[in-house]
Amino acid sequence: MRWWKILGLAGVAGVAATGVVIARAERRRQAYTPDEIRTRLRARLEESSGEPAGESAKPDLKIVGPADQAP
């Protein structure tokens, strides 16, 4: 029965460690201001697409409805 105690303590330690990691990540995430987040997201978009964020931030999409479909 001793291994049940060890398993239980390991589970409690794992839950506590997970809580610490989540709390630390949340604190780090909340440290940014909305302007900093917006700037970082635009920089990542520009880096991934190779174009400035203002030029093609929205793709050209055509919405097709029932009137546009051929019979």
Wavefront OBJ file of the C-alpha trace (Angstrom):
o trace
v 0.000 0.000 0.000
v 2.965 2.297 0.328
v 3.233 2.791 -3.442
v -0.284 4.315 -3.431
v 0.966 7.028 -1.072
v 3.964 7.733 -3.285
v 1.762 7.861 -6.374
v -0.634 10.249 -4.624
v 2.171 12.551 -3.492
v 3.614 12.562 -7.017
v 0.191 13.520 -8.398
v -0.190 16.363 -5.895
v 3.317 17.605 -6.715
v 2.504 17.492 -10.439
v -0.701 19.489 -9.981
v 1.120 22.084 -7.871
v 3.934 22.403 -10.421
v 1.422 22.818 -13.241
v -0.331 25.573 -11.297
v 2.949 27.411 -10.801
v 3.765 27.226 -14.506
v 0.306 28.461 -15.497
v 0.404 31.333 -12.985
v 3.826 32.422 -14.186
v 2.748 32.383 -17.835
v -0.422 34.332 -17.021
v 1.549 36.983 -15.142
v 3.936 37.336 -18.067
v 1.018 37.599 -20.531
v -0.788 40.257 -18.519
v 2.363 42.388 -18.280
v 1.913 43.597 -21.885
v -0.183 46.650 -22.695
v -2.709 46.379 -25.537
v -0.500 48.606 -27.725
v 2.492 46.309 -27.179
v 0.414 43.256 -28.089
v -0.912 44.959 -31.233
v 2.618 45.975 -32.281
v 3.972 42.478 -31.707
v 1.113 40.847 -33.643
v 1.569 43.185 -36.596
v 5.308 42.497 -36.602
v 4.654 38.741 -36.610
v 2.140 39.114 -39.459
v 4.598 41.163 -41.477
v 7.363 38.657 -40.791
v 5.259 35.657 -41.814
v 3.719 37.159 -44.963
v 6.703 39.193 -46.122
v 4.484 42.223 -46.743
v 3.712 45.186 -44.505
v 0.640 44.557 -42.361
v -1.360 47.413 -43.879
v -1.137 46.231 -47.505
v -2.751 42.803 -47.385
v -4.074 42.317 -43.891
v -7.393 41.078 -45.328
v -7.539 38.575 -48.186
v -9.683 39.336 -51.221
v -12.771 37.176 -50.852
v -15.851 37.065 -53.009
v -19.061 36.147 -51.275
v -21.280 34.015 -53.472
v -24.986 34.025 -52.739
v -27.980 32.309 -54.331
v -28.387 35.099 -56.935
v -24.778 34.616 -58.145
v -25.096 30.894 -58.814
v -25.972 29.594 -62.272
v -29.213 27.560 -62.608
l 1 2 3 4 5 6 7 8 9 10 11 12 13 14 15 16 17 18 19 20 21 22 23 24 25 26 27 28 29 30 31 32 33 34 35 36 37 38 39 40 41 42 43 44 45 46 47 48 49 50 51 52 53 54 55 56 57 58 59 60 61 62 63 64 65 66 67 68 69 70 71
